């Protein structure tokens, strides 16, 4: 699990403290004094690029010894050991307590990493910085809350109960994830052999023919303002004429797609045919790259699956959908090796096992609520658990292109796991 959710909770509890601080009196507006730009930084001049982001500092945390102090909070006394607290309670001649100004709490690297690891494993340097920025304020405010006895209230006890449930739930999910990740190599190999089509890679050329002409839609937008002056009968007549014209244009593009398919099957260059299709459609953007060098079965819409059943060198029939007309030519087909697919299969199986375990837990109990208290429908359906997604989408598969968009805006995208 990522640390960000907890940091949001921690910073949220402190928001009231920041809002309560009185704002400084407004200062009169002053023109900033001109300063020379730093060496290697480009000034933000209109038409010129802005300042360059500084390079990330190298991570030197490994060179810091475990006993070295990484955070020192002056003004906050460290928690007294329980044994010392009991001894002081029985000793009538205890020394006077030190003032807050004499106190300081030192956190070593080992102590800080123990805390960070308990919150979330494999924390990044940036996450550690975030925790370090929140932790001192939490220490100071919780210390003051204890002085005021806020840890002795019923509200504190109920809140602790709820937070414990959240922490235990998080730890259970983490344990389920760790157990699900323990997948034998034999299971991975078995899945690979049982799903050979999932790991086929195809090199295809794709020819896209728009369904309508670009100029038609632009002209329609320009005439919308003029329609306000027409009578109802004139508007109906114009709409009927426009529809007939649009239908005729669509039929022409459909016929063009069939002609281009015939020419592609006879061996004409598909890149040349693609440019011809865009010119005929009045497209003002550059024609898209026709070659998809490594596409998987999940990389195309389900309606385009016929492209994967072609023989090498064969051209598909025209595949039409709401976005336009598509023609595919299969150049080659290769099979991913088990070593290449191993990480992907591991992530898929881990994700499936996690989902199965969580569904079993969620189905192990039933809930009844008082509708007189919560209103119609009771407390509402339980939201699904948000588990980390260990698996990623198949490399090279890309996102299925939206049918209504031309390939110029519809190339395969590099997989970015999110953006979950």
N, C-alpha and C positions, 0 to 999 in steps of 0.2 A: 504494500500500500504506500502511496506517496505521502510525504509529510505535509503537502500543501493544505490538505483539509484541516489538519490540526492547527497549523499556523493561522489559518483563517479564524478558527475558534478562539485561539489565544489572543490574537490581535483584536478580535471583536469584543472580547471582555474588557479590553483596555480602551475602547473607543470613547466611552463616556468620560474617562479621565482626560483624554486629549481634548474633547469638546468642552470640558468644564474649565479648561485654562482660559483665562481672559485674553482676548486678542489685544495686541499692542496698539497704541493709538496710531491712527493713520499718519503717515509721513507725507510732507508735500512732495509732489511729483518733481523729480529732478532728471535732467537728461544725463544718461550714463556717460562717464568720462571715456573718451576714446582710448582704446588700448591697442597695442600692437598684437596681432595674432601670434600665438605660440608657434614655435618652429615646427614645421610639418603639418600645420593645421590650416585649412583653407577657410577664409572668411565667408560668411553667408551673404554673398552679394546677389542681388536679383539676377537670375539667369545662370548663376554659378552654383555648383554643389555645396552643400552645407558642410559643417565640421565633420571630420572623419572620427569614427568611434575609436577610442583607445584600444590597443591590443590587450587581450586578457592576460592578467598577470599569471606567471607560472605557479603551479600548486607546490608549495614548499612544506605542507603540513607534515609530510612523512619524516622530515628532518627534526621535528620538534619532539623531545623526549616525553614519555608518558607522564612524568612527574612535574613537568613544566607548567606554570600557570598560564592559562589561555584567556581567562576572564577574571578580573578583580573588581568587586563591587564594594566601593567604599561607602560607609554609612549604613550598611546592613550587617547585623551580627549573625555569625553562623549559628545553625541550630545546635543547641547543647545536647550532648549524648544523654540517653535516658538514665544511665547509671549515675552520671554526674548530677542530673536533675534530682534524682532520688536522694543522693547524699546531701545536696544543698538543702533539700526540704527538711531533712532530719537534723541539720546542723543549725543551731540557733545563732551562731556567730559567723555567718557567711559574710564575705566581703561585699561592699556596695557594688551594684551592677554598673557596668561600663556604659557610658553614654553612647548614643548612636554615632556621634562623630568619631569615637574611638574604635568603632567596629569596622571590620571589613571581611568580606567573604571571598575566598580564593577558590576558583574551580580549575582543576588541573585538566590536562588533555585527556587523561584516562577517564576522569569523572564525566567530562563533557561528552566524550564518544560513547560512554556507557549509556548516558541519557538519550543521545541522538539515536543510538542503535535500538533502544527500547521503543522509541516513538516510531521509527521507520528504518528498516535495514537499507544498506547501500545508499546512504545519504550523499548527495553531491556537495561540493564545496559551497555552492550558492545556497543550498538548503541549510547548511551549517551556519552560514552568515545570517540567514533569516532567523534561525533559532537563537543565535547569540544576541541578536538585536532585541528579541522579545524577552529572553530569560531574565535579565537584570531587573526590568520593570516588574515582571511577575514576582520576583523574589522580594522586592521592596514593598510592593502593595500587599502581598500575602502576609508579609511580616507585620505590617501595620494592621491588617485585618485581625490577626491573632491577638495583637495587643488590645484591640477593642472587643475581643471575645466573640467575634463573628463566627469562629469555628465551633462555638458551643450552642448555636441556634438550631431550631428544628429545620429551618430553610436550608442550612448547610448540610444537615444529615440527609435530607431528601435529595439534594443536588448531588451529593457524593454517591448515593445509591444509583442515580441515573447515569452519572459519568462512569461508574464502575461497569454498568451494563454495556455502555458504549465501548469501553476499553476491552472488555472481555469478548464482545462481538468482533472487534477488530482483530484481536489475537486469534480467535477461532478462524476467521477468514484467512488470516496469514498462514495458520497451520494447515488449513485445507489446501491452500495454494502450494505450500511446500510438499505436502503429501502427493498432490496431483502431479507435481513436477517429477516425481520419482517413477519414470516410465522406462521399463526395460528395453534394450535395443531390439529384442525379439518382437515386441509389440509394434515398434516403429517399422521394422522390416515387413511384418505381416500386413500392416495398413498400406504400405507402399505397393506390395504385390497385389492386394485386393482392389486398389484404385489406380490402375496404370494410366487411365485417361486424364486423371487430375494433374499428371506431371508430364504431359506432352507439351512441347513448345512448337509453335507454328510461325513460319516466316511467310507473311501474306502481303499482297498488294490490295489496297481497297480504293475503289473508285466511287466517289460520291456525286450524285446528281441532285441538286436542290429540287424540291417539289414545285416551287413557284419561282417567278422571276423577281429579282430584287427591286427593279424599277417600278413594278406594279404596286407594291406596298408603299413605297415612298410617295408615289403620285396620289395614292388614296389618302395619306396623311395630310398632304397639302390641300386637298379639296374639302376637308372636313369643315373648315370655317365657312366655305362658300355655301354649304348645304343649309345653313340657317335661313337663308333668304328664299329657299325653294318652298313650294307648296307641298302638301302631303302627297298628292298624286305625282308631282315631279320627283319627289324623293323616292317613291316606290319605283317609278320607272328607271331612275338612275341606279338604284340598288339592283334591280333586275338586270340592267345592262352590265353593271360591274361584275355581278355574279357570273353572267354568261361569259364575259371576257376572262375572268379568273379561271373558270372551268376550261376554257379553250387553252389558256396558258398552261394549266396543269396537264392537260392532255398532250400538249406539245412537249413538255418536259418528260412525260412518261414515254412518249415515242422516242425522244432523244436518248433516254436511258437504255431502251431496247436496242437502238442502233449502235450505241457505244459498246454495249455488251457483246454484240456480234463482232464488232471490230476488235475488241479486246481478245475474244476467243480466236480470232484469226491471226493474232500475234502482234497487233499494234502496241506501241509503247503506252502504258497506262498513265504515265505522268503527262504525256501529251494529250491524252483523252481527258484527263482531269482538268487541265487548263481550258480545254474546249468546252467542257461542261460548265465551268464557272463563267466563262465569257458569254455563253448562251443565256445563262441565268442573270447576267448583269451584275455579278458579284464584284464589288470594288475591293475586296480583300484578296490577298495573295492566295493562290490555290494551295491546299494543304499537301503535306508530304504523304504520298500514297503508301509507302512501305511501312509495315508493322513488323519489325525484325524478330520479335520474341513475344508473341501473344499466347496467353493460355485460354482455356475454355471459359474461364470466369471473366475474361477480359472483353468479351463482346456480349451484347444483349442476347437473351435466349432465342429470339426470333432470327438471329444471324448464325445459329449453330450449324447450319448447312455448310458454312465455309470450312468447318473442320472435317467434313466427310469427303472433301474433294481429293482427287489424286494429284500428284505432283504435276504442275503445269496446267492443270484444269481450271476453267473459269466457271464461277457459279452463275445461276440464273439471277435475274434482278430481284433483289430483296427490298420490298417497299414497306415503309412505316410512316408515322406521322411526320417524321423529320425529312424524309426524302427517299431517294432510291440508292441502293448500295450494290456494288458488284465486287466480288472477291476473286483473287487468283492465288492459288496455293503454290508457293515456291519450294518450300521444304518443310519437313517435320522431323523433330528430334525428340529424344526422351531424356528427361533429367535423370541423373544417376541418383542412387540412394543417398550417397554422401551429400549431394547438392540439395536434396529434399529433406534431409534429416531434421534440421532445425525447424523447418516449417511444419513437418508432421508432429514433432514433439510439442510445438505450441498448440496445434489443433487438438491433439489428444489431451493435453493438459487442460485446455479450456473446456473440452467436453466433460472431463471428469469433475472439474470444479462445478460446472453447471448441474451435473447429475447429483452431486453431493448436496448442493444448496437446495435443489428442488426437493430432495428427500427430507431435508430439515424443515423446509417451509410447509411441507405436507404432513409433518408430524404433529401439528397442533391445529386447533380450530378456535375461532374467535366469535364470541357473542357480545354484542353491545346493546346498551339501552337507548333505543331510538327516542324515548321521551327526553333524554338528556342530550344526546348528540344530534337529534333531528333526523329527518328521513334519510334512510340509507346508513344509519349508524355512523361509525367513525370513518367509513370509506375504505376502499381496498388498500391492502398493504402494498407499499411501493416495492418494486423488485430490488434485491440487494445489488449494490454496486461493487462488483468484484473486479480486481485488476485483470486485464486481458493479456494473458501471457503470449497468445498466438498473434501472429501478424498475417496480413493478407499475403497470398502467394506472390513472391517476387516476380516482377515482370508481368503480372496479370493485368494490372491497371484497373481503373474504374470503368464500369460499363458506360459507353457513351450515351448521353441522353438522346432519345430518338429525335427530338425536335431541334437539335443543334447540329450544324454542319461540322464535319471533321476538323475544320480550321479551328474551331473552339472545342474540339472533342478528342484531342490526342490522349494517348495513354498517360496517366499521371503516375509520378513516383509515389509509392505507398508511404503514407505518413500516419503511423499508429498513434490516435489522439488523442481522432484528434484528437481516445478515448479516452 
